[in-house]
Amino acid sequence: MRLNKKTSCLIFLFLIILLASFYAYSFSDDEPSLEEYIMLEEDFSEVADDDYYDDYLSEDFYSDDFFDEDTSIYEGPHLIIEAPVFETRSLDDIFPNMTEGLRSLVMSDEGFRYSFAVDELPVLVPNPDLGIDLLGSVMAKDPSHLIEALLVMPYPDRELGLLEIYNALGRIENIKDYPATINDNDVYIFSESTRLESSSRRRAIPDPLPSLTLPFSETIYLRLREIYFGNLFLRGDITFSVYGLTYDMTNFVDVRYFFIPILRAERFAAIIYLEPVKEGMLIYCVSGFYLPGFIADRVNLTPNINRRIEIFIKWITGGLRLQ
């Protein structure tokens, strides 16, 4: 039976494709069978750990900047993080527009102290942009009497930092070493000073060794043996800022005079701010206390509190000179 022309062309095309496939397969004699491929894969897994990486990871590869030649551990680019550097501020930065007379008092050995009532204005006004608002914190105690003080102590032989300030404040046992002068006689207002374990466990504990690091914050408790009022129990809260340190002292027990409470708990506050400035160590203090009217009319405690603030400042400056 004769095939038509169209059928003959299709059969001829099929034969061409078949011959081409057979020709291509004849050149793939090196291609492994399925069983051979599995065997090769198993052999490769046995030698990969020892030989493969040695063959393919050349010395040029190891010498790449991202790898350590000895350990072959990836080392990314080193990140250089620079801590911010804060320029030391000056006395004028913190207390602008200070008169020459006031500045001379502040730079003297005794410093400047001023007592005033709540309806009077303070003399010392820190730069409002710096956030050093000790007066506002003291006013939260609703005091009836206020005392402000400022002293810039020249550095003894080198500039001091926050760590030296913190260690100076930790020397509680030294508070009693600074007498007040009354009628030309040296009188130790605080005959004893010690650190306490806590507000509830008032067991005396020794001062710690000087610290090598600064805490984020700290609360300490201390007892001062008063010449007139007996034991004065204070809580000291220490906080840090970028430039300085704040030491907030509050009485957590009533202050009594011959068993009569004259100063209730949490009604006395002495907040001391310390900052190393260009001229020396700045010590700024605002203290406040509340006396009922019938006591304030009979007992003038302002000179007494003023003397105690003086002792606190001398305690701090003495501790700083020992650093």
WOQUIKA-V756509 format. One record per residue. N is the residue number from 1. RES is the residue in three letters. PHI is phi in whole degrees, 0 to 359 (* if undefined). PSI is psi in whole degrees, -180 to 180 (none if undefined). OMEGA is omega as a letter, one per 20 degrees, with the letter a starting at -180 (* if undefined). Layout:
N,RES,PHI,PSI,OMEGA
N,RES,PHI,PSI,OMEGA
This chain:
1,MET,*,130,a
2,ARG,277,138,r
3,LEU,272,145,r
4,ASN,285,169,a
5,LYS,297,-37,a
6,LYS,292,-40,a
7,THR,292,-38,r
8,SER,297,-39,r
9,CYS,294,-39,a
10,LEU,293,-41,a
11,ILE,294,-40,r
12,PHE,296,-40,r
13,LEU,295,-39,r
14,PHE,296,-42,a
15,LEU,296,-39,r
16,ILE,299,-45,a
17,ILE,296,-41,a
18,LEU,296,-44,r
19,LEU,296,-39,r
20,ALA,296,-39,r
21,SER,294,-43,r
22,PHE,296,-37,a
23,TYR,294,-42,r
24,ALA,295,-40,a
25,TYR,291,-31,a
26,SER,294,-20,r
27,PHE,265,9,a
28,SER,244,37,r
29,ASP,295,-24,a
30,ASP,278,-10,a
31,GLU,291,123,a
32,PRO,291,151,r
33,SER,287,175,r
34,LEU,300,-44,r
35,GLU,295,-41,r
36,GLU,294,-36,a
37,TYR,296,-41,r
38,ILE,296,-42,r
39,MET,296,-41,r
40,LEU,296,-39,r
41,GLU,296,-39,r
42,GLU,294,-40,r
43,ASP,296,-38,a
44,PHE,295,-40,a
45,SER,296,-27,a
46,GLU,284,-30,a
47,VAL,252,-3,a
48,ALA,297,-41,a
49,ASP,294,-31,a
50,ASP,263,-41,a
51,ASP,251,-34,a
52,TYR,298,-50,a
53,TYR,291,-31,r
54,ASP,293,-33,a
55,ASP,284,-41,a
56,TYR,262,-22,r
57,LEU,262,93,a
58,SER,281,175,r
59,GLU,298,-34,r
60,ASP,297,-35,r
61,PHE,293,-44,a
62,TYR,292,-27,a
63,SER,278,5,r
64,ASP,299,149,a
65,ASP,296,-18,a
66,PHE,268,1,a
67,PHE,232,145,r
68,ASP,273,129,a
69,GLU,294,-28,a
70,ASP,275,-39,a
71,THR,252,-12,a
72,SER,57,30,r
73,ILE,263,136,a
74,TYR,296,130,r
75,GLU,236,111,r
76,GLY,287,173,r
77,PRO,302,136,a
78,HIS,292,130,r
79,LEU,267,127,r
80,ILE,256,111,a
81,ILE,251,116,a
82,GLU,262,128,r
83,ALA,291,141,a
84,PRO,297,140,r
85,VAL,256,124,a
86,PHE,253,126,a
87,GLU,288,138,r
88,THR,297,132,a
89,ARG,275,168,r
90,SER,249,169,r
91,LEU,300,-39,a
92,ASP,292,-28,r
93,ASP,294,-37,a
94,ILE,273,-40,r
95,PHE,237,82,r
96,PRO,288,161,r
97,ASN,62,29,r
98,MET,281,135,r
99,THR,289,160,r
100,GLU,295,-36,r
101,GLY,295,-45,r
102,LEU,294,-39,r
103,ARG,297,-39,r
104,SER,296,-40,r
105,LEU,295,-42,a
106,VAL,297,-36,a
107,MET,274,-1,r
108,SER,279,173,a
109,ASP,295,-35,a
110,GLU,274,-25,a
111,GLY,76,-168,a
112,PHE,244,134,r
113,ARG,222,143,a
114,TYR,210,128,r
115,SER,255,142,a
116,PHE,205,162,r
117,ALA,272,168,a
118,VAL,294,-22,a
119,ASP,267,9,r
120,GLU,251,160,a
121,LEU,268,144,r
122,PRO,287,161,r
123,VAL,274,-39,a
124,LEU,270,121,r
125,VAL,232,103,r
126,PRO,293,159,r
127,ASN,304,119,a
128,PRO,297,-21,a
129,ASP,284,-13,a
130,LEU,268,-13,r
131,GLY,74,21,r
132,ILE,267,78,a
133,ASP,252,72,r
134,LEU,291,-37,a
135,LEU,299,-43,r
136,GLY,298,-38,r
137,SER,292,-39,r
138,VAL,291,-38,a
139,MET,296,-22,r
140,ALA,295,-21,r
141,LYS,278,-2,a
142,ASP,55,59,a
143,PRO,281,165,r
144,SER,254,-23,a
145,HIS,226,146,a
146,LEU,226,150,r
147,ILE,222,132,r
148,GLU,241,150,a
149,ALA,212,149,r
150,LEU,210,132,r
151,LEU,215,137,r
152,VAL,245,109,a
153,MET,269,122,r
154,PRO,301,145,r
155,TYR,296,137,a
156,PRO,299,-55,r
157,ASP,214,-7,a
158,ARG,201,161,r
159,GLU,292,144,a
160,LEU,250,149,a
161,GLY,245,-171,a
162,LEU,295,-33,r
163,LEU,295,-41,r
164,GLU,295,-37,r
165,ILE,297,-48,a
166,TYR,301,-44,a
167,ASN,291,-33,r
168,ALA,294,-40,r
169,LEU,291,-19,a
170,GLY,281,-8,a
171,ARG,271,70,a
172,ILE,295,-35,a
173,GLU,295,-14,a
174,ASN,273,-7,a
175,ILE,298,-37,a
176,LYS,288,-10,a
177,ASP,281,-4,a
178,TYR,243,105,a
179,PRO,278,163,r
180,ALA,254,149,a
181,THR,264,118,r
182,ILE,233,120,a
183,ASN,54,46,r
184,ASP,64,15,r
185,ASN,242,141,r
186,ASP,280,119,a
187,VAL,239,128,r
188,TYR,275,102,r
189,ILE,299,-43,r
190,PHE,254,107,a
191,SER,278,-16,a
192,GLU,206,141,r
193,SER,218,135,a
194,THR,209,156,r
195,ARG,272,143,a
196,LEU,249,157,a
197,GLU,294,-45,r
198,SER,195,-180,r
199,SER,289,-29,a
200,SER,266,-35,r
201,ARG,257,92,a
202,ARG,270,47,r
203,ARG,272,132,a
204,ALA,292,135,r
205,ILE,231,153,a
206,PRO,285,161,r
207,ASP,294,144,r
208,PRO,286,165,r
209,LEU,293,156,r
210,PRO,306,135,a
211,SER,276,151,r
212,LEU,261,-12,a
213,THR,224,162,r
214,LEU,263,135,r
215,PRO,282,166,r
216,PHE,293,-40,r
217,SER,195,168,a
218,GLU,201,147,r
219,THR,237,127,r
220,ILE,236,160,r
221,TYR,235,139,a
222,LEU,218,155,r
223,ARG,237,128,r
224,LEU,247,126,r
225,ARG,276,109,a
226,GLU,273,145,r
227,ILE,290,-29,a
228,TYR,249,-36,a
229,PHE,253,7,a
230,GLY,76,-138,a
231,ASN,280,132,r
232,LEU,246,114,a
233,PHE,260,123,a
234,LEU,236,146,r
235,ARG,251,129,a
236,GLY,246,118,r
237,ASP,257,120,a
238,ILE,253,125,r
239,THR,228,157,a
240,PHE,239,150,r
241,SER,233,-175,a
242,VAL,298,-39,a
243,TYR,256,-26,a
244,GLY,212,-171,a
245,LEU,228,139,r
246,THR,244,131,a
247,TYR,240,108,a
248,ASP,254,111,a
249,MET,252,133,a
250,THR,221,141,r
251,ASN,281,126,r
252,PHE,257,7,r
253,VAL,224,148,r
254,ASP,303,143,r
255,VAL,265,126,a
256,ARG,241,150,r
257,TYR,232,109,a
258,PHE,53,51,r
259,PHE,68,6,r
260,ILE,260,121,r
261,PRO,289,116,r
262,ILE,253,-14,r
263,LEU,216,108,a
264,ARG,290,160,r
265,ALA,301,143,r
266,GLU,67,18,r
267,ARG,250,5,r
268,PHE,239,136,r
269,ALA,218,133,r
270,ALA,231,109,a
271,ILE,253,123,a
272,ILE,243,127,r
273,TYR,248,130,a
274,LEU,236,134,r
275,GLU,213,131,r
276,PRO,288,117,r
277,VAL,245,176,a
278,LYS,297,-34,a
279,GLU,278,-16,a
280,GLY,152,-158,r
281,MET,270,117,r
282,LEU,275,128,r
283,ILE,235,108,a
284,TYR,243,129,a
285,CYS,225,138,r
286,VAL,230,126,r
287,SER,234,150,r
288,GLY,213,150,r
289,PHE,210,155,a
290,TYR,247,128,r
291,LEU,237,131,r
292,PRO,300,153,a
293,GLY,304,-42,a
294,PHE,292,-25,r
295,ILE,277,-43,a
296,ALA,299,-30,r
297,ASP,288,-23,a
298,ARG,253,-28,a
299,VAL,233,122,r
300,ASN,265,98,a
301,LEU,273,-8,a
302,THR,302,-48,r
303,PRO,299,-35,r
304,ASN,294,-46,r
305,ILE,295,-38,r
306,ASN,300,-42,r
307,ARG,295,-37,a
308,ARG,289,-35,r
309,ILE,296,-40,r
310,GLU,300,-41,r
311,ILE,294,-42,r
312,PHE,301,-45,a
313,ILE,293,-41,r
314,LYS,293,-34,r
315,TRP,298,-42,a
316,ILE,291,-48,a
317,THR,296,-37,r
318,GLY,297,-40,r
319,GLY,293,-35,r
320,LEU,292,-35,a
321,ARG,290,-18,r
322,LEU,273,-8,a
323,GLN,285,none,*
